[in-house]
Amino acid sequence: MKKLKYLLWILICINLTGCCLSHDWQEATCTQPKTCSKCDKTEGEALGHKWIEATCTAPQTCNVCGATTGEKLGHTPTPGEWIVDRAATCDEEGSRHGVCGVCGETVTASIPATGHQWGDWITDKEETCSEDGSKHRSCGVCKKWETKTLYSNNTKHVPGEVKIVKEATLTEEGEKVQICSACGEEIKTIKYELSEEEKAAQMEEYRIAAEEREREYKAGCGYYTYAEISGNSMDYFGETAVFTGSVFQITDDGSVLLNVGSGNLIWVYDGSGDISLSGVTDGAVMTVYGMINGSKSYTTVMGYEATVPSILAMYIDL
């Protein structure tokens, strides 16, 4: 019975203390004193860290447990002794290397990109109501270009001034264009005809101008005798002249043989296309204004060959 009580007491003691017989000591560390792994009882003090001073590449470090504190010192290359391996550009980093003045190790470092030195924007194409535009600028260092879109305001055209690009005439339509007052673009083409009043006015202008041209032409025509041009018609080729006579014959091709006196004949062509010799009758008195055109050979009604001076008639008076 006494033995049973003794064993019970030992079990109670173990449960209460865990170490009533002996401790299981763990050696002290840098941060903890000697400690029982069973009951957590401690004895003495923590050993404390044994610090090794920081270096260029490592912070202050305990040579017992390897714990660190603070920051590494970093390399300190000798001032002025950096060697550039690759120069920086506007948009790319460069690189350099040097020797640390503390540890003697070769170290490398980046050189920041310099950034572009942009010039002013230059507009290449203005935006309009319906189309985007564009602009560009360039770097003064590397000459790189940068472009941007000038976005259209996407508004509808604003009808503005109407301009005539082709005048209407008596025989042809004219053409007008309407301009957008916002962007200056041609937005519509308009065909038009002269009004009756405009046609009448233009016809009157043409009549007056034609009469003036006729007066000037007639005034510039010279007076030549038949004898002067009959034997030397090519000497007077291209000269403007005036002759009056009677119609001797109307030829098959619509030309006229004009008797300018004493049976002296001149061959008269329609030189302008605006006069009509077809309405001329034999024996009619006619004044011809035109250009001496050399001579004309023909077969007379009697069957023999004849050569006479010729003239391209521009105007005739009957």
KEKOLVEX-758105 format. One line per 3 residues: their letters; for each residue x, y, z of C-alpha. Coordinates in steps of 0.001 Angstrom, whole numbers, plus 500000, padded with zeros to 6 digits. Layout:
// residues N
A> X Y Z; ... $
// end
This chain:
// residues 318
MKK> 500000 500000 500000; 502902 502382 500794; 504521 501576 497412 $
LKY> 501286 502395 495580; 501056 505770 497313; 504715 506507 496408 $
LLW> 504163 505781 492691; 501035 507939 492687; 502993 510797 494263 $
ILI> 505699 510514 491561; 503079 510660 488765; 501446 513718 490309 $
CIN> 504853 515383 490652; 505721 514691 486999; 502382 516063 485805 $
LTG> 502764 519217 487900; 506379 520096 487079; 507343 517904 484113 $
CCL> 510873 517910 485431; 510682 516655 489036; 513457 514215 488334 $
SHD> 515725 516214 485807; 515638 519101 483207; 516354 518680 479502 $
WQE> 518505 521760 478969; 518996 523424 475559; 522163 525459 475253 $
ATC> 521873 529231 475308; 521776 531036 471911; 522383 534598 470811 $
TQP> 518819 535543 471620; 517726 533049 474335; 519238 531857 477639 $
KTC> 519764 528191 478527; 516221 526709 478451; 514564 523451 479493 $
SKC> 512766 521918 476582; 510257 520249 478951; 509216 523026 481291 $
DKT> 510671 526128 479557; 512629 526996 482703; 515588 529255 481841 $
EGE> 518950 529638 483405; 521486 532416 482885; 521386 534984 480051 $
ALG> 521241 534933 476255; 524738 534881 474769; 524116 537978 472559 $
HKW> 525151 538443 468893; 528777 538510 467821; 528530 541131 465088 $
IEA> 530824 541316 462056; 530898 544827 460604; 528922 545541 457419 $
TCT> 530753 545328 454091; 530086 546649 450577; 527963 543624 449776 $
APQ> 526557 542489 453153; 524949 544195 456186; 526245 543768 459756 $
TCN> 526106 539971 460392; 526303 537755 463513; 529077 535184 463092 $
VCG> 527246 532804 465431; 523660 532661 464144; 523918 534514 460812 $
ATT> 521327 537180 461775; 521728 540574 460033; 520982 544170 460932 $
GEK> 521133 547445 459055; 522075 547784 455369; 525078 546806 453315 $
LGH> 527460 549701 452737; 527402 549483 448944; 530392 549861 446660 $
TPT> 532114 553226 446535; 533950 553570 443228; 536755 556094 443173 $
PGE> 535311 559450 442028; 536151 560349 438437; 537256 556825 437550 $
WIV> 534017 555486 436054; 534538 554049 432552; 531602 554315 430159 $
DRA> 530993 551042 428351; 527880 552114 426439; 526688 555708 426266 $
ATC> 523085 556449 427104; 520813 557623 424295; 517562 559551 424289 $
DEE> 515465 556455 424975; 517928 553745 426105; 520051 553389 429240 $
GSR> 523822 553178 428969; 526289 551342 431226; 529604 552020 433004 $
HGV> 532029 550260 435333; 534519 551214 438029; 536603 549837 440926 $
CGV> 535276 550077 444490; 537641 552152 446617; 536742 550077 449691 $
CGE> 536912 546448 448558; 538590 546727 445168; 535810 544859 443392 $
TVT> 534814 545888 439836; 531265 547182 439822; 528854 548114 437028 $
ASI> 526099 550710 436978; 523487 551944 434522; 523459 555419 432974 $
PAT> 519917 556824 432783; 518467 557570 429325; 518799 561268 428553 $
GHQ> 515260 561723 427183; 514347 563323 423848; 514813 567033 423188 $
WGD> 511596 567576 421246; 511139 570533 418924; 507884 572342 418178 $
WIT> 504948 570527 416575; 504627 571072 412807; 501240 570561 411178 $
DKE> 501458 568379 408064; 497743 568251 407266; 494947 570268 408805 $
ETC> 491929 568359 410041; 488659 569101 408252; 485000 568513 408856 $
SED> 485317 564993 407490; 489005 564002 407530; 491674 563710 410214 $
GSK> 494865 565717 409949; 498367 565070 411273; 501376 566800 412840 $
HRS> 504943 565839 413717; 507900 566919 415803; 511512 565750 415886 $
CGV> 514214 565290 418533; 517074 567761 418190; 519547 565111 419348 $
CKK> 518694 561799 417655; 516358 563202 414948; 513612 560708 415815 $
WET> 510155 561725 414597; 506945 561545 416562; 503599 561942 414820 $
KTL> 500127 562611 416132; 496708 562557 414554; 494655 565736 414511 $
YSN> 491213 564264 414857; 488381 565621 412761; 485595 567297 414682 $
NTK> 483240 565049 412662; 480761 567834 412120; 478671 568264 409009 $
HVP> 479847 570685 406341; 478549 574223 406668; 477333 575455 403258 $
GEV> 479072 578711 402419; 480178 580707 399393; 479259 579574 395869 $
KIV> 481977 580112 393253; 481720 579920 389477; 484417 577607 388088 $
KEA> 483134 577568 384511; 481095 580334 382933; 477916 579308 381116 $
TLT> 477668 580294 377457; 474902 580381 374893; 475690 576778 373950 $
EEG> 477160 575186 377091; 476169 574811 380739; 478262 576497 383373 $
EKV> 479487 575023 386663; 479493 576338 390231; 480858 574853 393444 $
QIC> 479706 575465 397004; 482424 575816 399646; 482167 574676 403289 $
SAC> 482645 577763 405445; 484185 575638 408217; 486886 573697 406363 $
GEE> 487021 575225 402866; 486247 571920 401130; 484119 571854 397979 $
IKT> 480909 570152 399063; 478628 570459 396037; 478843 570989 392277 $
IKY> 476012 572897 390631; 475288 572976 386883; 473550 576085 385595 $
ELS> 472355 577717 382363; 472051 581336 381372; 468662 582901 381912 $
EEE> 466819 584269 378900; 467839 587786 379910; 471481 586708 380257 $
KAA> 471362 584972 376884; 469995 588116 375245; 472642 590241 376933 $
QME> 475441 587868 375885; 474195 587774 372312; 474242 591559 372278 $
EYR> 477821 591519 373628; 478830 589048 370929; 477167 591183 368243 $
IAA> 478919 594322 369413; 482257 592526 369699; 481811 590965 366242 $
EER> 480992 594328 364709; 484058 595839 366371; 486271 593020 365091 $
ERE> 484808 593468 361621; 485452 597231 361655; 489021 596717 362832 $
YKA> 489673 593981 360261; 488253 595994 357391; 490180 599078 358470 $
GCG> 493396 597074 358387; 492914 595752 354847; 495188 597308 352189 $
YYT> 494277 598431 348680; 496194 596642 345929; 495795 596806 342168 $
YAE> 495192 593674 340184; 498456 594272 338350; 500371 594239 341662 $
ISG> 499171 590825 342736; 498438 589017 339485; 502036 588186 338646 $
NSM> 503480 588254 342138; 500719 586868 344347; 503130 584924 346553 $
DYF> 504979 588146 347327; 501772 589382 348976; 500832 586064 350599 $
GET> 499199 586630 354021; 498552 590335 353440; 495011 591516 354129 $
AVF> 493401 593286 351211; 490096 594653 349934; 488732 594197 346419 $
TGS> 485415 595244 344832; 483966 593726 341725; 481053 591855 340187 $
VFQ> 480402 588141 340443; 481617 586553 337215; 481030 582920 338115 $
ITD> 480032 580735 341048; 482174 577575 340992; 481128 574006 341763 $
DGS> 482821 574120 345194; 480908 577275 346207; 483787 579688 345579 $
VLL> 483325 582862 343510; 485243 584266 340579; 485168 588026 341102 $
NVG> 485661 590370 338147; 487542 593364 339545; 487511 595186 336213 $
SGN> 488426 594639 332548; 487912 590898 332899; 490538 590597 335623 $
LIW> 489422 587732 337854; 490176 586844 341502; 489258 583490 343054 $
VYD> 487376 584107 346312; 487199 581415 349029; 485098 581530 352197 $
GSG> 487971 582045 354655; 486062 582509 357913; 483358 579881 357689 $
DIS> 480933 582530 358928; 480090 584052 355549; 477969 582335 352929 $
LSG> 478995 582669 349277; 476238 580263 348293; 473676 583056 348366 $
VTD> 475682 585222 345972; 474277 585499 342418; 475991 586097 339109 $
GAV> 476519 589763 338359; 476148 590889 341989; 478501 593638 343060 $
MTV> 480577 592499 346028; 483350 593949 348161; 485673 591326 349615 $
YGM> 487888 591746 352724; 490368 588945 353311; 493874 587502 353088 $
ING> 495784 587114 349830; 496320 583364 349403; 498639 583024 346403 $
SKS> 497097 581886 343133; 494493 579390 341934; 494625 577368 338695 $
YTT> 491391 576113 337164; 489793 575004 333892; 487547 577601 332344 $
VMG> 484139 576834 330853; 485811 577147 327473; 488163 574301 328418 $
YEA> 491487 576063 328765; 493671 576384 331870; 493829 579700 333703 $
TVP> 495663 580923 336810; 494345 583840 338854; 495132 585402 342254 $
SIL> 493112 584025 345193; 491866 585518 348433; 490419 583993 351613 $
AMY> 487378 586157 352283; 486754 587036 355950; 483977 589557 355299 $
IDL> 481913 590541 352266; 479660 593480 351549; 476977 593068 348894 $
// end
